[in-house]
Amino acid sequence: MKLIIKTLRLQISGSFATAHGQVSHRDALWVGLEQNGLTGWGEATCVQYYGITLERLIKALGQVRAPLEAMEMTHPEVVYEQLQPILATEPFAVCALDMAAYDLYGKINRLPTWKYLGLTTEPVPLSSLTIGLIPVDQAISFLEAHPWPVYKIKLGGPQDRQLVEAVRRRSGATIRVDANAGWTPDEAIEMSAFLKDMDVEFIEQPLPADDGEGIRAIQGRMALPIMADESCHLPEDVGGCAPYYDAINIKLMKCGGITPARAMIREARQLGLKIMIGCMTETSVGISAAAQLLPLVDYADIDGPFLLKEDPAEGVWLEDGKVFYPDSPGNGGVVALTG
């Protein structure tokens, strides 16, 4: 197989900010695996607070160019099994390769990835739409411009209560909140009671991932279910989350792709955890890959392209929260390679 790397600069909508900060753009890359005139595509986004840069990704991918050239596509899981040990500390790079492997396999065999996995796309959970950690007046404008059945509100700032109250006054939609590790234990307990009164469904990552004392302190004191995000990156994290969280958010880029995400889903089910498939700020290439796993989970948060000023790809798309799959093989993402 031939390795192809295409770098991108994704301009981010002004409506998106989190407790980690606000940025105007994200660098990213598309990774292609080509065989016999067909190319499968995957994606990795650069995220500063995880130390992911284009230079780091390109260097990591360079380590597997030679092994890839010696490989023929048999099954996508084989690509992961052979390359992950080489890139064990580079899950974002592994994710792009793993996505591309599933996409290429599907194109070779003329079937969508969800069908290869033995799944059906009816029904799948509605996807939430994110309201960033932005001033209340901006949030209201965004809400009015984007009526949606499920919102995820980013919290972790001084106007948390006002932001949730403003959304709830104007919408009867399901509301979920994501604190992005921005609260103390006392704040989390107090906010959970307030958010329950606001008819919020659950709270994502209320505390910093390394606050072990804090997560133990809030056990039995939260008024709402809590979901792990920053606390649950890799398959080996699932078991450690089970005693403290009600659900986990699986993001393909953080865990290493579709293959490890499937392992996380299996273990989470065995442990009685609910599951969300989430996303980074990414194009329809990455989102289309993540959407292949939605039939296996309880919640979806795959609005990544909505957070961009322009999506340079096409694929799986959202309308009023409902997920639509293109009638095409592989993951369904179509890249634009101009420029």
N, C-alpha and C positions, 0 to 999 in steps of 0.2 A: 504494500500500500504506500502511496505517496502522501506526505504530510504537507498541508497548505496552511499558511498563517496569514490572516488579514486583520490589520489593526484598525480600530474605530475610535472616534471621539463622540460620545453620546451627550448631547445637550439636555440638561435636566429642566423640567418645568419649574417655574417659580413657586408652585403650590406644594412642593415637596421639601420637607425638612424633618429631622429627627433629633432626639436627645444627643446624638453623636455629632450634630452640626448640619449645616446646609452648604452644599457645593453647587457650582454652576454646571459642571460636567463630570462625566465619568469616562475614563479610558476603558476600552474593552478590546477583545479580539475574538474573531471567529476562527475556528480550527476545522479544516477540511481533511477528510481521509478519502483518497481517490483510488479506485480500482476499476479497471476495465471500462473506463469512460464514465463511471458514475462516481459522484462525490457525496459523502455524508457530512453534515455540518453540526458543530457544537459551538459553545460560547463560554467565555469566562470574562467576568467584569472585575475591574480593579477597584478594590475597596481599601481606602487608606487605613481605617482603624483595624484591619486585619493584616496590614503590611503587604497587600497584594499590589504590585506594579506591573506595567507592561514588560519592563526589563526582567523582572523575576519570572514572569510567565514564559517569555520567549526563551530565557535560559533553561528553564525546566523542560520545555518542549524539545529543545535541542538535544537533550539527553536521550530522548527516545526516537529520534529520527531514524537512526540506523536500525534499531530493532523493528520499527514499523515497516521499513523497506523490505525486510526479510519475511514479513508476515503476509498471509493471505486471509481474507475474511472467512471465518467459519461460523462462529457465533459471537455476538458482541461481548458476552461475559468473558470470553477467552482473552479479548483485548485487555479488559480490565485486569484480569488475573495475571497477565504477563507484564503489564506496564505499571500497575499500582506499586509493587515492591520497589521499583526504580524511583518512583516519585512519591514515596510514602509521606513526605512532609509538604506535598504540593497538591492538596485536594482540588483547588480551583483548576489547575492545569489538567489533572486527571479527569475532572468533570467534563471539560471540553472534549477531551478524547473519547470518553465514554458515551457522551451524547452523540458524537459523530459516528461512533461505531454502530450504535443502534439505528441511526438514520441511514447509514450505508447498507447495513444488513437488510433493512426494510426495503430499500430501493432495489437491491439485488434480487430479493425474493418477492417483490411487488406486493407487499402487505404493510399496513400501518403498524407501528410499534405496539399500540394497545392490543391489536389482534395477535401479534406474535406472543404477547404476554398472556394471552387467553382471557382477555377482558372484554367488556362491552362499554360503550360510552353513554349508555342510557340506563340509569340516571347517573349524573356526577354532581357533586355539590356546587352551589352557586359560588362565584368568586366575589370576595369583598373588593371594595374600591377604597384606596387609602386617602385620608385627609391628613396632611402633614402637620407638623408642629409649627403652625403659622398663626398670625394674628386672627382674632375671631372674625373680623369683618371680611378677611380674605377667605376664611373657611366657609362663611355663609355664601359668598359669591361662588365658590367652587361647588358647594352643595346645590345651589340653585341651577348651576350650569350642567350638573351631572347627577340627575336623580337616579338612585340606585337602591336595590333591595337590601344590601349589606354593606355597611361602612366599617373600616378599621381606622380609628383615630389614633394618631401618634401623640403620646403624652410624655411627661417628664420635664415640664417647664412650669413657670409661675402662674400661668393662666389655665391650668388643666381643667379645673371645674367649670370655668366660664366657657371653655371650648366645647365640652361635652354638653353642657346645658343648652348652648346655642344650637347644636346639631339636633338634640332631642326635641327642642321646641318646634323645630321646623320639619322634622321627619319622624315617621313611625317605623322606619327601617330597623332591621337588626343592627345593633352597634357592638363592636368589639374594640378593645383598646390595647395599645402596645406601649408600655412604658419605656421600652428600649433600655432596660437596666438603670432607669433614672431615679428610682426612689430609695429611701431608707426603709427598714422594716416597719417603723411606726407610720411613715407616710403610706406604705402599701396597705396596712391594716385599715387605716382611716379612710383612704381612698376607695377601698373595696366596698365599704358600707355605703359611701356616697354613690358609687357607680351601680351598685345593686338597686338603689332608689331610682336611678336613671334608666333602669331596665337594660343594662349592659349584659352581654352574654358571658364574656370571660375576659381575663386580663392576661396579656402576653408579657413575659419576662419583667416582673415588677422590680427585681433586685439585680445588682451586678452578678455576673456569672460566678465570680470568685468569693461571693459572700455566703460561705457555708453556714456560718453562725446565724446569719440573718434568715436564710431559708428555713432553718430549723425553728427559729423563733416565731415565725408566722404560721407554723403548722397548726391547723385547727382554729385559726383566728381570722382567716380570710372569708369574706362574705360571698365571694365568687370563685369559680374554678380558675386555676392559673395554668398557663402554658409555658413550656420552656422553649426558648429560641437560642439566645447566646449561650445558654447552658447545655445545649444539645447540638453539637456539630457533627459528630461521627458515630458510627454504629456502636462503638464502645461506650458512648455517653448515655445510651438509652437506659441501661440498667440502673445507673446512678441517679437518673432523674425520677424513676418510678416511685420512690418513697415520698417525694416532695411535690410532684407536679401531677396534674390531672391529664395533661396532654403535651404533645411535643410538636414543634414546627420543623419540618424537614425541608431544607433548602439544598438543592442538588449541588450548587457550587461549593457549599461548605462541607458536604459529606463526601463528594467525589463522583457524583453522577447518579444515573438511574440504577446501576447495579448495587451500590451500597445502600441507596435509598430503599430499595426493595427489602434488603436485609433488616433495615431499621423498622420498616413497616411490620414485618413478620414478628420481630421481637416486641415491638410496642403492643401489638395485638395480644400476644401471650401474656403481657404484663397488665393488660386492662387499660392501657392509655389510649385516649383519643388522638387523632393525627390530623395535622394540617400540612398540605404542600404549599410552601411559600416561595418567595422569589427575591432576587436582588433587583437593582435597577438594571434591566436587561432588555434586549430586543425580543422579537417574536421567535427567534431561533432558540433561545434558552427557554422561553415560556412554552413553546410547543413541545419541547422535550419533557418539561415538568408536567404538562397536562396529560401525558400518557399514563401517569400514575394516579390520576384523580379518581378513577373507579374504585381504588383501594382505600380511600381515606374519607374522613368526616367533614373536613373543611378545606376550602381553597382560598388562596391569596395570590393570584397570578396576574396582577394588574401592572406588571413592570413596564410595558409599553406606554401605559397611560401616564407614567411619571416622566416620559421623554417628550421633548418638543416635537421630535419626529422619529418614527420607527423606520430604520432602514431595511426592514425585512417584513415578510408576511408569513402567516401560518395560522395556528389556532387563534381564534378571536373571541371577544366578549361582547355581548349585547344585553344590557340590563342585568348583568350578573351571570347570565347563562353562557356556558362554554360551548363553542361551535368548533368542530373538527373539519379540516379540509379533506376532500376526497382524494388523498394522495398517499403514496407509500412512505415509510419511514416515520420520522417525527412530525412531518408536515411543514417545517420551516423552509421558507424560500428566501435566499439572500440576494442582496443587490451588490454587485461587485464593480460598479462603476466608480471611477475616481481613484 
